[in-house]
Amino acid sequence: MSCVVTVPAPAERALLVNNLRQLIAVMERERQALATLDADDLFLIAREKEELCEALGGFGAEVLDQDTRNLAQTARQLNEVNRRVRNLLAANVAARIEALGGVRRGPSLTLGARI
């Protein structure tokens, strides 16, 4: 069984590196937007991330060299940190809402006659 390694053309590699660097920059902006709770920027960032992920989707893992693999790993780590921050923010909001109104329960059914 032989292993085929695909080496991207210089222009293709440059595009890959550029897209990965852009994705890292977007992830860093996302962290700042989460810190300031900037919903408008978060919406724009989500669209940018989606576009960059679509552009990166054409590249397979086999074309990654050590440098591009490191960039991809950095982007993955930043995304994970941002996911955790989003989850903490959502949990905090849920706790505050619950504290304001108590635990919301479904409608209760009362059977029998009222006295």
C-alpha positions in Angstrom: 0.0 0.0 0.0 1.5 3.3 -1.0 0.9 6.7 0.5 0.3 9.6 -1.9 1.1 13.0 -0.6 -0.4 15.9 -2.6 1.7 19.1 -2.6 -0.3 22.1 -3.4 0.9 24.5 -6.1 2.6 27.7 -4.6 -0.5 29.8 -5.4 -2.8 27.3 -3.9 -0.6 27.1 -0.7 -0.6 30.9 -0.5 -4.4 30.9 -0.7 -4.6 28.3 2.0 -2.2 30.2 4.3 -4.0 33.4 3.7 -7.4 31.9 4.5 -6.1 30.3 7.6 -4.6 33.5 8.8 -7.8 35.3 8.1 -9.8 32.7 10.0 -7.4 33.2 13.0 -8.0 36.9 12.9 -11.7 36.4 12.7 -11.6 34.1 15.8 -9.7 36.8 17.7 -12.2 39.4 16.7 -15.0 37.0 17.8 -13.4 36.8 21.3 -13.4 40.6 21.5 -17.0 40.8 20.4 -18.0 38.2 23.0 -16.1 40.2 25.6 -18.0 43.3 24.7 -21.3 41.5 23.9 -21.3 43.2 20.5 -24.2 41.2 18.9 -23.9 43.1 15.5 -20.2 42.2 15.2 -20.9 38.6 16.3 -23.5 38.3 13.5 -21.0 39.6 10.9 -18.2 37.4 12.3 -20.4 34.3 12.0 -20.9 35.1 8.3 -17.2 35.6 7.8 -16.3 32.3 9.5 -18.8 30.5 7.3 -17.3 32.0 4.2 -13.8 31.2 5.2 -14.7 27.6 6.2 -16.4 27.1 2.8 -13.2 28.4 1.1 -11.1 26.1 3.3 -13.4 23.1 2.6 -11.8 22.6 -0.8 -8.5 21.7 0.8 -8.0 18.2 2.2 -5.8 17.3 5.2 -3.3 15.7 2.8 -2.2 19.1 1.4 -1.3 20.5 4.9 2.4 20.9 5.6 3.6 21.5 9.1 3.1 25.3 8.9 -0.4 25.1 7.6 -1.2 22.3 10.0 -0.1 24.6 12.9 -2.3 27.4 11.6 -5.3 25.1 11.3 -4.6 23.9 14.9 -4.4 27.5 16.2 -7.8 28.3 14.5 -9.3 25.1 16.0 -8.1 26.1 19.5 -9.3 29.6 19.2 -12.7 28.3 18.1 -12.9 26.0 21.1 -12.1 28.8 23.5 -14.7 31.0 21.9 -17.3 28.2 22.1 -16.6 27.8 25.8 -17.0 31.6 26.3 -20.3 31.6 24.4 -21.5 28.7 26.6 -20.6 30.5 29.8 -22.4 33.6 28.6 -25.5 31.6 27.7 -25.4 29.8 31.1 -25.0 33.2 32.9 -28.0 34.7 31.0 -30.1 31.6 31.7 -29.2 31.8 35.4 -30.1 35.5 35.6 -33.5 34.9 33.9 -34.2 32.0 36.2 -33.3 34.1 39.2 -35.7 36.9 38.0 -38.7 34.7 37.4 -38.0 31.5 39.1 -38.0 28.1 37.4 -40.5 28.1 34.6 -42.7 25.1 34.6 -45.3 23.9 32.3 -49.0 24.6 33.0 -50.3 22.5 35.9 -53.5 20.6 35.5 -55.9 20.6 38.4 -58.4 17.8 38.4 -61.5 17.9 40.5 -63.9 20.5 41.7 -62.7 23.8 43.1 -64.0 24.7 46.5 
